[in-house]
Amino acid sequence: MSIFLSYGSGIVTLILSWFLLKDLIYASICVLIFSSLFLYLYGPNSIAFSLCLCNGWILLNKLVERLFPLND
């Protein structure tokens, strides 16, 4: 796989994961665990890294929103 195809697939996966999983907390946790496990076992992979990054970011956002709620 060329480097541009690898980066491109990682970016597409990152964007799709963000829009599809940002409201599904349990699905984000499962995807984060499995993508982290895949990275640990098989080494660097752009799609697994982008899934891990995106779902970690989703969980971080949800945690901060629950700890510091904004009152409208």
Summary of the structure (lengths in Angstrom):
residues: 72
radius of gyration: 13.7
end to end distance: 48.2
largest distance: 48.2
contacts: 181
relative contact order: 0.16
helix: 82%
strand: 0%
